[in-house]
Amino acid sequence: MRRPSPLALLLSLALTASAAASLPGSAAAAGLRADADTPRPAGVALSRTTEVLARAAGALDGDDGPARADATLALRDLFLARPSLDEDDETEADRLLARPTDGVSDPYGDGYATGSVKTCAKHVCVHYVRSGADAPPSTAWAKKTLSVMERVWKHHIGKLGYRKPARDGSRGGNRKFDVYLKEIGSDGLYGYCAPENRVPGKPKQASGFCVLDDDFARSQFGRAPVESLKVTAAHEFFHAIQFAYDYTEDPWFLESTATWIEERFADGVNDNRSYLKFGQAARSTKPLDLFDSSGLAHYGNWVFWEYLSERYGNGIVRQTIQRAGTGGGLPDDYSVQALKKVLKKRGGLPRTYAAFAAANTAPAKSYDEGSAFPGVSPIKVAKLGSKQRSASASTRINHLAAKTVELKPKRLKSRKWRLRIAVDAPRAATSPAVALIIKRSNGRLLRRTVSLDASGSGTKKVAFTSRTVRSVSVTLANASTRYDCDSRTGFACEGRPLDQGQRFTVKAKALRR
């Protein structure tokens, strides 16, 4: 779902930290797996599934701090857990998952208090009320929302080639996709989508609907209403598309790609830049596949898909989603598994991930709009000269994370100076990778790799004269994707990573030929 300002959310983190710590990263992290025709929690205690119910309630009632900002995934998790709820909780879940047109009986205030009307175009219908707190400022705004939603449909499906959302029968009065306008900004929400009915014979695909704020008032969202509308519509509709591939997919994957697609549809808004400082564009030590319902890293990691799409085209994201999708012969891989297979013919995930991590140390030269990106700071900066010729660093790195050491020549004016870099990394089976960025005095970057043998050892020599080189950055990457899946974590496949805290050592020495 689209979040309000990260700063506003962080103000209430302390109030929810203890509650969030008692919950998994999502209900999917509690071991959700398909059983017969219905995905359901496998072996999860009833108390665990009622916690999922509590989280979904908190996501919509406006009283649960930043946890409520993940309303789409909270409702997705509730939809998954519903078959394991007792009768009373199942009734409560149905109310939470209801459409606003289901009326005032909704105990969380999501039901319209008066009769609604709708305006429809070729693919989408927008539902709204004409009076009360949920009414948009004008009929023209409802029509504007419809126009934007139709453009989003044409962009995501027509231009980028994604599946259409699954049909909902005629739940909204016809077979078109339904969007509801409501006053939800006061609850800290831009919008959300909810899965509704499983597609017959395709238990991991579901139809759904979306709810968007009724006016995106600048006083609540801090920018022009139409800008908030555009990025929210792009983000939330993409969740409805994801439901048509595999609504049980890993949360980090669902949210990072939905935040990425905002950049494709509404490039000039740049709302998603506010999350970059929480993801690997600034914090490379947090695993790429981390989903934390009380955090923002999974939003900030849209930068990974930006890196891939700027190099391989927008289609690489669709290819990954298709590999993770179901139905129509799609493989039903989990997120990282799908990513590995898509990147296999593009140098492989370890090398690509290391290059991505290195790019984040020099974003202005690595992304089209990178001058506005925060950048990753090195864990160590060492100056090497004729007197102090060597430096070393040793560190531990978790899976799908990275650290960088920066080396600078100090008054080495002769062109005969070279830098020898020796890396002692974990064994090859754990997927270590090392990328170099040589920043030249003329502003150009040279990108290199350090090849590692089976034991994880590798060396590289590069020019190291002060005349032409400003610095050499050595990015050490733990690109492991080995998991013990179904371990109730917030990582890919709900897995326990097998290669955490891997040790990397770098030794650098200035040499004169």
C-alpha positions, 0 to 999 in steps of 0.5 A: 500500500502507499504510505504517508510521510516516513517521518510521520510514521517514524514518530510513532515507531516507539509506540508500536515496537513492542507489539510488532516484535511479537508478530512475524513480518507478515502472516505469510512469514508464519508458514502459509502454504497451499493445502488442497485447493486453498492456501492456508497456514500449515501447522500454525496455532489458532492464536497465531492466526488471530494475531493476523486478524488483530494486525489487519484490524489495526491496519484499518482502524487508525489506532495502530501506528505505522503497522497500519500503513501496510494495509494491503499486505495485512489484508492479504495475510488475513485472506490467507489465514481466514480458513484457519480462523474460528467462526467468530474470527471468520465473521470478523475477517469477512467484515474487514475484507468487505467492500465499502458498499457492504454498508454501515455494519462494518465495525471499522467504519469502512462501510459507506453510510449512504448509498453510492454511485459509480462512474465507469470507463472501459476497464474501471468503475469508481464508486463514491458517495455524494455526501458525508465524510467519504464524499470526494470534493466534487464529481469532477474529482471522481472522474479524474480518479477514473481517468487516472485509473484508466491510464494506469490500466493502459500503462501496466497492462497495455504498455508493460504487458502484465496480466489483467486483474482476475475477474470478480464476476459482477461484484461491483455491478458489472465485470469491470475493476472496482475502485472505491473512494473513502476518507482514509487519509486521516487513518494514515492511508493513501490506499489499499487493495484487498484480495476477495475471491480465489480463482476457481482451480487456481488457488494462488490467484485471486480477484480483488478491489482497491480503496483510495483516499477520497481527495488526497488533500495536500493538508494530509499528504503534503503534495498536490492531490493529483500527484498523490493520486497518480502514484497511489493508483499506480502502486495499488493497482499493481497489487491487484495485478500481483494477486492475479499471478500469486497473491501468496508471494513474498512481501518484500517482492510485492512491495518493492516492485509496486513502489518501482512501478510508480517511477514508470507511470509517474516519473515526475512525482518522485514520492518514492524517493523518500523511502530510499534512505531506508533501503539499500540505496543508503543501508546496504547491510540490511538484506534486500529481501527483508520485510518488516511490517514496522519498517520501510526497507521493502519500499526503499528497495525499489531501487534494486528494480530500478537498477535492473530496469535501467540496464536490461529494460522494464521487461526484466521485472515482468519476467521475474514476476512471471517466473514467480507467478502461477497458472498458464504454465508459469513456474511458481518460483518464490521471489529470489528463486525467480530472480536467480533464474532470470539473471542467470543469462545476465551474469548471474545474481551474485555478480549482478547484486555486487554491481548493484551494491557498488552502484549505490556508492556512486548513485549520481553516476549509476542511475538516471536520476541518481543525483537525488539518491542518498548513496552508501557510505564505506565502512572504512576509508584508507589513504595509501602513500609511499610511507603507508602502503597497505591497509586491511579490513575484515567484516561480517556480512549477512545474506543479500547485503554488502559493505564497501571499503574505499582506498585513496592514493596519497601523493602517488604522482608517478604513473607506475603506482598500482593497487593490489587488492586481495580478497579472502571471502567465504567459499563459492557455494555461499555466493560471495562477489566483489565489485570495484568502482574506480573513480577517476580524476576526470569524473569517469567511473571504471567498473571492475570485478574481482574473480574469486576461486572456489575457496573465495580468494581473489586478487586484482591490480588496478592503476593507483596514481594520484594523477588520474585516480581519486579512489577505488571502492571495493564492494563486498557482497554476500549474495547467498540465497540459501534458505531453510524455507517455511521458518516463519521469518520476514525473508524470502520463502519465509526462510531462515538464511543459511549464510548469515554473518559471512566473513570477508577480508580485504587487504590492499597494498600500493605497489610501484612497478 
